[in-house]
Amino acid sequence: MTAPGLPEGAVMLQERGSEALVLSRRAYRGREFCDVRRYWMPEDAHEWRPTRRGVTIPLDLVADLAEHLGELFPEELGTE
């Protein structure tokens, strides 16, 4: 189950108080993207809201991103 306000299937990578870092798969104008974005929860609300702070990666680059993450962070990803 996804937290209120987050896209369906989103993964919360980190939560610190009223801020969270969220990974999701999103569609915009008929194209799909991988989105890594900061969300925040106002004190008077009960659902997360997206901020402008984030990066949107076209799906055709996700495989390249994963490969390069493995090269840059082999110990952390167990790819050494």
HELIX and SHEET records of a PDB file:
HELIX    1   1 LEU A   59  LEU A   61  5                                   3    
HELIX    2   2 VAL A   62  LEU A   72  1                                  11    
HELIX    3   3 PRO A   74  LEU A   77  1                                   4    
SHEET    1   A 4 VAL A  11  ARG A  16  0                                        
SHEET    2   A 4 GLU A  19  TYR A  28 -1                                        
SHEET    3   A 4 ARG A  31  TRP A  40 -1                                        
SHEET    4   A 4 ARG A  49  PRO A  58 -1                                        
END                                                                             
